[in-house]
Amino acid sequence: MTEFKVGQDIVYPKYGLGKIVAIKTKTLPRGRVKGVEIKFPAMHMKVWVPEERLKNTKVRKPVSKYMARKIFATLKKRARFRMGTKAKERALQYKAKVLSGDPIDLAEAVRDLVRLSTKKSLNVREAEIANTASRTLVRELALAMGKTVEAVKEEVDSILYR
């Protein structure tokens, strides 16, 4: 767990952008387990994650300015979705992209779902995935670029809704 420190910002694919507030050892039925406590301000919650699960959930450091530029380039590209695909199948594909932990996959999911929403209404699952992914992406880009969340959201929306 040497790669993460108290006070560090991290991205947890399932919950979004968070901050490590403590590194604790807890006594569980299977013994003493070391883990980190992460606060997610956007969701108003804290979670404690065991060290072994951290490795499996693809928790990562937020993107750099360089990667932020690559994400903006991805958002500007043509969306790739098939109108004939069932909504349930699309939702599973996009959820897998979001949970992959890859920031480019996250950007592609946001781009494709937002552009799809301009063609037809999204089902509940797709809309939920789009909202969660968009919130995570915008907050992460704001952190990387040193801008406010609102300013980055406007910039992202101007690209996606052009």
KEMIPA-877136 format. One record per residue: residue number from 1; residue in three letters; x, y, z of N, C-alpha, C in turn. Coordinates in steps of 0.05 Angstrom, whole numbers, plus 5000, padded with zeros to 4 digits. Atoms other than C-alpha are relative to their C-alpha. Example, Ala and Ser with C-alpha at 12.3 -4.5 7.8 and 13.67 -1.06 7.14 Angstrom:
2
NODE  num  residu  n.xx  n.yy  n.zz  ca.xx  ca.yy  ca.zz  c.xx  c.yy  c.zz
NODE    1     ALA  5018  4976  5000   5246   4910   5156  5018  5024  5000
NODE    2     SER  4984  4976  4999   5273   4979   5143  4985  5022  5014
END
This chain:
162
NODE  num  residu  n.xx  n.yy  n.zz  ca.xx  ca.yy  ca.zz  c.xx  c.yy  c.zz
NODE    1     MET  5017  4976  5000   5000   5000   5000  5017  5025  5000
NODE    2     THR  4981  4978  5000   5061   5044   4993  4993  5021  4979
NODE    3     GLU  5005  4980  5022   5033   5077   4930  4979  5021  5009
NODE    4     PHE  5020  4981  4991   4976   5112   4968  5007  5012  5027
NODE    5     LYS  4994  4986  4975   4983   5163   5023  4976  5016  5010
NODE    6     VAL  5022  4984  4988   4936   5200   5070  5000  5028  4987
NODE    7     GLY  5003  4974  5013   4910   5263   5036  5002  5000  4970
NODE    8     GLN  4997  5002  5029   4921   5237   4966  4972  4997  4987
NODE    9     ASP  5024  5004  5017   4866   5243   4913  5003  4974  4985
NODE   10     ILE  5000  5025  5015   4847   5177   4880  4974  4999  4984
NODE   11     VAL  5025  5006  5016   4796   5152   4829  4993  4971  5005
NODE   12     TYR  5011  5027  4995   4755   5092   4850  4978  4996  4978
NODE   13     PRO  5019  5002  5023   4719   5069   4786  4971  4999  5007
NODE   14     LYS  5028  5003  4992   4655   5051   4822  4988  5025  5012
NODE   15     TYR  5011  4978  4985   4648   5114   4864  5009  5028  4990
NODE   16     GLY  4990  4974  5011   4689   5168   4828  5024  5010  5015
NODE   17     LEU  4977  4987  4988   4739   5218   4855  4997  5002  5030
NODE   18     GLY  5000  4999  4971   4757   5212   4928  5027  5008  5011
NODE   19     LYS  4975  4992  4986   4810   5229   4979  5005  4980  5022
NODE   20     ILE  4993  5018  4978   4846   5181   5025  5003  5016  5026
NODE   21     VAL  5000  4986  4975   4833   5204   5096  5014  4985  5022
NODE   22     ALA  4986  5016  4980   4865   5147   5135  5008  4973  4989
NODE   23     ILE  4992  5027  5006   4903   5083   5130  4998  4985  5027
NODE   24     LYS  5007  5014  4974   4876   5035   5184  5002  4970  4998
NODE   25     THR  5001  5029  4997   4881   4964   5207  4975  4994  5016
NODE   26     LYS  5025  5008  4986   4814   4933   5227  5001  4971  5007
NODE   27     THR  5003  5028  4992   4799   4869   5264  4974  4989  4989
NODE   28     LEU  5023  5012  5012   4752   4827   5223  5000  4970  5008
NODE   29     PRO  5001  5029  4993   4729   4754   5233  5023  4984  4989
NODE   30     ARG  4978  5015  5012   4785   4731   5187  5027  5009  5010
NODE   31     GLY  4974  4990  4989   4838   4769   5227  5003  5030  4996
NODE   32     ARG  4995  4971  5003   4870   4838   5225  5006  5006  4970
NODE   33     VAL  4997  4993  5028   4865   4871   5157  5006  5029  4997
NODE   34     LYS  4992  4972  5005   4900   4934   5132  4984  5010  4976
NODE   35     GLY  5015  4988  5022   4861   4982   5088  5000  5030  5001
NODE   36     VAL  5001  4971  5001   4847   5054   5070  4971  5010  5003
NODE   37     GLU  5026  4987  4999   4789   5099   5087  5000  5023  4980
NODE   38     ILE  5002  4981  5021   4767   5140   5028  4974  5016  5003
NODE   39     LYS  5023  4983  4999   4721   5200   5029  4993  5009  4972
NODE   40     PHE  5010  4991  5026   4678   5215   4968  4981  5023  5003
NODE   41     PRO  5017  4977  4994   4653   5286   4974  4975  5002  4982
NODE   42     ALA  5023  4997  5018   4607   5283   4913  4977  4982  5008
NODE   43     MET  5021  5019  4992   4570   5224   4943  4994  5002  5030
NODE   44     HIS  5004  4996  4971   4574   5248   5016  5003  4973  5015
NODE   45     MET  4996  5025  4986   4603   5182   5040  5030  4994  5003
NODE   46     LYS  4973  5011  4995   4665   5147   5067  4998  4970  4998
NODE   47     VAL  4999  5029  5000   4686   5076   5054  5028  4991  5009
NODE   48     TRP  4974  5012  4992   4740   5032   5083  5004  4976  4981
NODE   49     VAL  4995  5020  5020   4772   4987   5030  5024  4984  5009
NODE   50     PRO  4977  5016  4993   4817   4928   5048  5022  5002  4979
NODE   51     GLU  4977  4997  5018   4887   4930   5017  4998  4981  4976
NODE   52     GLU  5002  5019  5023   4875   4867   4975  4979  5007  4980
NODE   53     ARG  5021  4992  5018   4811   4895   4946  5008  5024  4984
NODE   54     LEU  4990  4976  5014   4846   4960   4927  5014  4991  4974
NODE   55     LYS  4986  5009  5023   4889   4921   4879  4981  4989  4978
NODE   56     ASN  5019  5011  5019   4829   4887   4846  4980  5019  4989
NODE   57     THR  5021  4981  5009   4784   4948   4839  5011  5022  4981
NODE   58     LYS  4988  4981  5019   4832   4987   4794  4999  5029  5010
NODE   59     VAL  4998  4973  4989   4837   5046   4842  5026  5012  4989
NODE   60     ARG  4977  4987  5013   4885   5096   4810  5003  5029  5008
NODE   61     LYS  4996  4972  4996   4915   5164   4816  4985  5016  4979
NODE   62     PRO  5014  4984  5021   4878   5221   4780  5018  5006  4976
NODE   63     VAL  4985  4995  5025   4899   5239   4709  5017  5025  5003
NODE   64     SER  4982  4977  5001   4955   5288   4694  4989  5019  4979
NODE   65     LYS  5008  4981  5020   4949   5350   4650  5002  4988  4972
NODE   66     TYR  4996  5013  5026   4977   5310   4592  4977  4981  4993
NODE   67     MET  5022  5019  5005   4925   5256   4600  4973  5015  4997
NODE   68     ALA  5024  4984  5003   4871   5309   4608  4997  5009  4971
NODE   69     ARG  5001  4992  5028   4889   5334   4538  4992  4977  4982
NODE   70     LYS  5007  5024  5015   4883   5263   4511  4970  4994  5004
NODE   71     ILE  5029  5005  4995   4814   5257   4544  4983  5019  4984
NODE   72     PHE  5015  4981  5016   4790   5321   4511  5001  4993  4971
NODE   73     ALA  4998  5009  5028   4815   5294   4444  4981  4977  4996
NODE   74     THR  5019  5023  5002   4775   5230   4457  4971  5010  5000
NODE   75     LEU  5028  4989  4999   4712   5271   4474  4993  5012  4973
NODE   76     LYS  5006  4986  5026   4719   5308   4407  4997  4980  4977
NODE   77     LYS  5002  5019  5022   4722   5244   4366  4971  4991  4996
NODE   78     ARG  5027  5009  5008   4662   5213   4332  4991  4978  5020
NODE   79     ALA  5011  5020  4981   4617   5172   4379  4998  4973  4986
NODE   80     ARG  5003  5027  5011   4615   5097   4369  4979  4984  5015
NODE   81     PHE  5022  5016  4988   4549   5064   4385  4983  4990  4977
NODE   82     ARG  5018  5011  5020   4500   5020   4347  4972  5005  5010
NODE   83     MET  5028  4995  4993   4428   5043   4347  4984  4974  5003
NODE   84     GLY  5015  5025  4999   4405   4972   4336  5005  4983  5024
NODE   85     THR  4994  5016  4976   4437   4945   4399  4979  5005  5022
NODE   86     LYS  5020  4997  4978   4390   4932   4457  5012  5017  5022
NODE   87     ALA  4991  4982  4978   4394   4982   4514  5013  4985  5022
NODE   88     LYS  4989  5016  4978   4409   4928   4565  5029  4992  4993
NODE   89     GLU  4973  5008  5009   4470   4904   4524  5018  5025  5000
NODE   90     ARG  4984  4975  5000   4494   4976   4514  5008  5007  5029
NODE   91     ALA  4994  4993  4972   4488   4989   4589  5022  4983  5012
NODE   92     LEU  4979  5018  4990   4530   4928   4605  5027  5007  4988
NODE   93     GLN  4975  4992  5013   4583   4949   4555  5012  5025  5012
NODE   94     TYR  4991  4974  4990   4587   5020   4581  5008  4998  5030
NODE   95     LYS  4993  5004  4972   4587   4998   4654  5027  4987  5002
NODE   96     ALA  4974  5013  5000   4646   4952   4639  5022  5020  4993
NODE   97     LYS  4980  4980  5007   4683   5011   4607  5005  5018  5024
NODE   98     VAL  4997  4982  4977   4670   5056   4667  5015  4986  5022
NODE   99     LEU  4988  5014  4978   4691   5003   4717  5028  4989  4993
NODE  100     SER  4973  5009  5009   4754   4986   4676  5022  5015  5014
NODE  101     GLY  4979  4984  4987   4791   5042   4711  5016  5016  4981
NODE  102     ASP  4985  4986  5021   4819   5068   4645  4986  5027  4994
NODE  103     PRO  5013  4974  5005   4807   5144   4638  4991  5004  4971
NODE  104     ILE  5009  4997  5028   4802   5139   4562  4974  4985  4996
NODE  105     ASP  5025  5015  5001   4749   5085   4568  4977  5016  5013
NODE  106     LEU  5020  4983  4986   4712   5130   4617  4991  5023  4981
NODE  107     ALA  5007  4978  5018   4715   5188   4567  4984  4990  4976
NODE  108     GLU  5015  5011  5022   4691   5143   4511  4971  4994  5008
NODE  109     ALA  5026  5007  4990   4632   5119   4553  4983  5026  5002
NODE  110     VAL  5015  4975  4997   4612   5191   4570  4993  5011  4972
NODE  111     ARG  5005  4989  5027   4620   5214   4497  4977  4985  4986
NODE  112     ASP  5019  5016  5015   4580   5156   4468  4972  5002  5012
NODE  113     LEU  5027  4998  4987   4523   5159   4519  4988  5027  4997
NODE  114     VAL  5012  4973  5004   4515   5234   4515  4991  5004  4972
NODE  115     ARG  5008  4997  5029   4515   5233   4439  4976  4983  4994
NODE  116     LEU  5023  5018  5004   4466   5174   4440  4975  5013  5011
NODE  117     SER  5024  4987  4987   4420   5214   4487  4989  5022  4982
NODE  118     THR  5010  4979  5018   4415   5268   4433  4984  4988  4977
NODE  119     LYS  5015  5015  5022   4388   5215   4383  4975  4987  5011
NODE  120     LYS  5023  5013  4988   4341   5178   4430  5003  5001  5030
NODE  121     SER  4998  4999  4971   4324   5176   4503  5013  4974  5011
NODE  122     LEU  4986  5022  4988   4368   5132   4546  4982  4986  5020
NODE  123     ASN  5015  5014  4980   4339   5078   4590  5012  5008  5028
NODE  124     VAL  4992  4992  4973   4346   5085   4666  5029  4992  5006
NODE  125     ARG  4972  5009  4995   4411   5044   4670  5020  5017  4985
NODE  126     GLU  4982  4984  5016   4444   5081   4613  5003  5028  5011
NODE  127     ALA  4999  4972  4990   4425   5149   4641  5015  5001  5027
NODE  128     GLU  4985  5001  4975   4452   5129   4710  5030  4997  4995
NODE  129     ILE  4972  5004  5007   4517   5105   4680  5012  5026  4988
NODE  130     ALA  4991  4975  5012   4523   5169   4638  5004  5022  5021
NODE  131     ASN  4997  4980  4980   4511   5214   4698  5023  4995  5019
NODE  132     THR  4978  5006  4982   4559   5178   4744  5027  5003  4986
NODE  133     ALA  4975  4998  5016   4613   5173   4690  5007  5029  4994
NODE  134     SER  4995  4971  5007   4605   5246   4670  5009  5015  5025
NODE  135     ARG  4992  4986  4975   4609   5270   4743  5029  4993  5007
NODE  136     THR  4972  5009  4994   4673   5229   4754  5020  5013  4981
NODE  137     LEU  4982  4989  5021   4705   5252   4689  5004  5030  5004
NODE  138     VAL  4999  4971  4997   4689   5326   4700  5016  5007  5025
NODE  139     ARG  4985  4994  4976   4715   5326   4772  5029  4993  4998
NODE  140     GLU  4972  5007  5004   4778   5290   4752  5015  5019  4982
NODE  141     LEU  4988  4980  5018   4791   5338   4694  5005  5026  5014
NODE  142     ALA  4997  4975  4985   4779   5397   4740  5024  4999  5018
NODE  143     LEU  4976  5003  4983   4831   5371   4789  5026  5001  4984
NODE  144     ALA  4975  5001  5016   4882   5357   4734  5006  5028  4988
NODE  145     MET  4996  4974  5014   4872   5426   4701  5001  5024  5019
NODE  146     GLY  5000  4978  4981   4866   5467   4764  4978  5020  4995
NODE  147     LYS  5023  4983  5006   4798   5494   4743  4977  4991  5018
NODE  148     THR  5024  5008  4984   4730   5494   4777  4985  4978  4985
NODE  149     VAL  5016  5021  5011   4683   5436   4766  4980  5012  4980
NODE  150     GLU  5019  4987  5017   4632   5484   4735  5012  5008  4973
NODE  151     ALA  4986  4992  5025   4682   5511   4684  5006  4976  4982
NODE  152     VAL  4993  5024  5015   4704   5442   4663  4974  4987  4989
NODE  153     LYS  5026  5011  5009   4631   5418   4659  4990  5015  4975
NODE  154     GLU  5008  4984  5023   4615   5476   4612  5017  4993  4975
NODE  155     GLU  4982  5007  5022   4676   5459   4569  4993  4973  4988
NODE  156     VAL  5007  5027  5009   4658   5385   4566  4973  5000  4985
NODE  157     ASP  5027  4999  5013   4585   5400   4550  5001  5014  4973
NODE  158     SER  4998  4987  5026   4605   5448   4494  5012  4982  4979
NODE  159     ILE  4989  5020  5019   4645   5391   4462  4979  4979  4994
NODE  160     LEU  5018  5023  5004   4593   5337   4472  4973  5008  4987
NODE  161     TYR  5026  4992  5011   4531   5377   4453  5003  5019  4976
NODE  162     ARG  4996  4982  5024   4560   5412   4391  4984  4990  4977
END
